[in-house]
Amino acid sequence: MEYPPSTSLGPCVEPVMDPYCMRCQECGEVKSSTRMLFDHLFEHHNYDKARIANLKQQRRTRNTHIKAMRSERHLHVCEICEKVFLSRSGLLHHSETVHELKRAPVVRISCPISSCIARFYTYMELATHADLEHRNETVDRNAFRVYKKRFADIFSLQAWRTEKEQETDSKFLMRSSETKFTYGRRVVMWNCAKGYSRNKDAPYKPCPAFMRVSFLNYEVIFWTASFFLID
């Protein structure tokens, strides 16, 4: 169903719901903002707070529909209260904060070995799996080993990272979405920005190598993820 928006001063298409209409549906007086309109209804037409809250929700829902039509976006509706959102992330945030529903973690990371169907929540889980399950499938038994190092300062850490990038022909970039604070420590994840392909006809895959860095003691856990050595 389409909802053509009115102008702010013109007659309301649907006086109660039209978010762009600033004309009072009771007396026709025009206001310059929705806040002034609701104050007017409260003070001069005896609208109580519950009725005004209902009007606000109706106008918000109508406004969301209009924005969705203009951008041709799919709407996301809450199954509990039927509130409408323009994005899935908005719906998920609403479900968590209002209805206290918790999201199940998404299993996004799959083992790059074509014969292996294992999937994981984190790259650390993938690294542990590869070292335990695929170590004997490589010429170098340390190919999937997870390392830990500490540095005196950030400069020596950065120099070491540059050296590792040159050794492994990789490029590690910080993922801001993976930045966390644990007991006052800033912990970030650096993921390899390159990919690999075993031959020219094989699909190009993202490299799962990572460096997990704690900036409290300049400690880094890193994994080179040499999947190109097998399979």
C-alpha positions in Angstrom: 0.0 0.0 0.0 1.4 3.4 -1.0 1.3 6.4 1.3 1.8 9.6 -0.7 3.4 12.2 1.7 1.7 15.5 2.1 3.4 18.9 2.3 4.0 20.2 5.8 1.3 22.9 5.5 -1.1 21.3 3.1 -4.2 19.2 4.1 -3.3 15.9 5.7 -3.9 12.7 3.6 -4.5 10.8 6.8 -4.4 13.4 9.7 -3.5 11.0 12.4 -0.7 9.1 10.7 0.9 11.4 8.1 4.3 12.3 9.6 4.7 15.3 7.3 1.5 17.0 8.3 1.7 19.8 10.9 -2.0 20.8 10.8 -4.1 20.0 13.8 -6.8 17.5 12.8 -9.2 19.0 15.4 -9.1 22.7 14.7 -6.9 23.1 11.6 -4.2 25.2 13.2 -0.8 24.7 11.6 2.3 24.2 13.8 6.0 24.4 12.8 7.1 21.1 14.4 5.6 17.8 15.5 6.5 18.6 19.1 4.5 21.8 19.0 1.6 19.9 17.3 1.5 17.3 20.1 1.8 20.0 22.8 -1.2 21.8 21.1 -3.3 18.6 21.1 -2.4 18.0 24.8 -3.1 21.6 26.0 -6.1 22.6 23.8 -7.9 19.4 22.9 -7.4 17.3 26.0 -5.4 14.5 24.4 -3.9 12.4 27.2 -0.3 11.1 27.2 -1.3 7.6 26.1 -3.2 8.9 23.1 -0.4 11.2 22.1 2.1 8.3 22.4 -0.1 6.2 20.1 -0.2 9.0 17.6 3.6 9.3 17.7 4.1 5.6 17.1 1.6 5.7 14.1 3.5 8.6 12.6 6.9 6.9 13.1 5.6 3.8 11.4 4.2 5.8 8.5 7.5 7.7 8.2 9.4 4.4 8.0 7.1 3.2 5.2 7.6 6.4 3.2 11.4 6.3 3.6 11.4 2.6 2.5 9.4 3.5 -0.7 11.7 6.3 -1.6 14.8 4.1 -1.3 13.1 0.9 -2.5 14.2 -0.9 0.6 12.8 -4.0 2.3 11.1 -3.3 5.7 11.9 -5.4 8.8 9.0 -6.0 11.1 9.3 -7.1 14.8 7.3 -10.3 15.2 6.5 -9.4 18.9 5.3 -5.8 18.7 5.1 -5.3 14.9 7.3 -2.2 15.0 8.8 -1.5 11.6 12.5 -0.9 10.9 14.4 0.1 7.7 17.4 -2.2 8.5 17.9 -5.7 9.9 20.5 -4.3 12.3 17.9 -1.9 13.7 15.4 -4.7 14.2 18.1 -6.8 16.0 19.1 -3.9 18.3 15.4 -3.4 19.1 14.9 -7.1 19.8 17.9 -7.1 22.2 17.2 -3.9 24.0 13.4 -3.9 24.2 12.5 -7.6 24.2 15.8 -8.8 25.7 16.2 -11.4 23.0 19.8 -12.6 22.5 21.3 -13.3 19.1 22.8 -16.7 18.5 26.4 -16.3 17.2 26.7 -16.8 13.5 29.0 -19.5 12.2 30.6 -17.7 9.3 34.2 -19.1 9.1 34.6 -22.4 7.3 37.8 -24.5 7.0 39.5 -23.7 3.7 40.4 -27.4 3.2 38.0 -28.5 0.4 37.5 -32.0 2.0 36.7 -30.5 5.4 33.2 -29.3 6.3 34.1 -27.8 9.8 32.8 -24.3 10.5 33.7 -21.9 13.3 32.7 -18.8 15.2 36.2 -17.3 15.4 39.6 -17.5 13.6 41.2 -18.7 16.8 38.9 -21.8 16.7 39.9 -22.3 13.0 43.6 -22.0 13.9 43.2 -24.6 16.7 41.3 -27.0 14.4 43.8 -26.7 11.6 46.8 -27.4 14.0 45.0 -30.4 15.5 43.4 -31.9 12.4 45.5 -30.9 9.4 49.0 -30.7 10.8 50.0 -34.0 9.2 48.8 -33.0 5.8 51.6 -30.5 5.3 55.3 -30.8 4.7 56.0 -28.3 7.4 54.5 -29.5 10.7 54.6 -26.0 12.0 52.5 -24.6 9.2 49.4 -24.2 11.4 51.1 -23.5 14.7 49.7 -20.6 16.7 52.5 -18.4 18.1 52.6 -15.9 21.0 55.2 -13.1 21.4 55.7 -10.1 23.6 57.4 -6.8 22.7 59.0 -4.0 24.7 57.0 -1.3 22.9 54.7 -0.6 20.0 57.6 0.3 17.7 59.2 -3.1 18.0 55.8 -4.7 17.5 55.2 -2.8 14.3 58.7 -3.6 13.0 58.1 -7.3 13.7 54.8 -7.2 11.9 56.4 -5.6 8.8 59.0 -8.3 8.9 56.4 -11.1 9.1 54.4 -9.5 6.2 57.5 -9.6 4.0 58.3 -13.2 5.0 54.7 -14.5 4.3 53.8 -12.1 1.5 50.8 -10.9 3.4 49.3 -7.6 4.6 47.7 -7.3 8.0 45.1 -4.6 8.5 43.2 -3.8 11.7 39.5 -4.7 11.8 37.7 -2.0 13.8 34.7 -4.3 14.4 37.0 -6.7 16.2 38.4 -4.1 18.7 37.5 -5.0 22.3 38.4 -3.9 25.8 39.0 -6.7 28.3 39.9 -5.7 31.9 41.1 -2.4 30.7 43.1 -3.8 27.8 42.7 -2.8 24.3 42.7 -5.9 22.2 42.5 -5.7 18.4 42.4 -8.2 15.5 44.6 -7.7 12.5 43.5 -9.8 9.5 45.4 -10.6 6.4 44.0 -8.5 3.5 45.3 -10.8 0.8 44.0 -14.0 -0.5 45.3 -17.1 -2.2 44.6 -19.6 -5.0 46.2 -23.0 -5.5 46.1 -22.6 -9.3 44.8 -20.2 -11.9 41.5 -22.1 -12.3 40.8 -22.3 -8.6 38.7 -19.6 -6.9 40.5 -16.9 -5.1 40.0 -17.2 -1.4 40.5 -14.8 1.5 43.5 -15.5 3.7 42.4 -16.5 7.2 45.8 -15.5 8.8 45.5 -13.1 11.8 47.3 -11.3 14.5 45.5 -10.7 17.8 47.2 -7.9 19.6 46.9 -6.8 23.3 48.1 -3.2 23.8 48.5 -3.5 27.5 51.7 -5.6 27.4 52.3 -5.5 23.6 51.5 -9.2 23.4 50.6 -10.7 20.0 49.1 -14.0 19.1 49.6 -14.7 15.4 48.8 -17.4 12.9 50.2 -17.6 9.4 47.5 -20.1 8.2 49.5 -21.8 5.3 46.6 -23.5 3.6 48.2 -23.1 0.3 50.7 -25.8 1.3 48.1 -28.6 1.2 44.9 -29.8 -0.5 
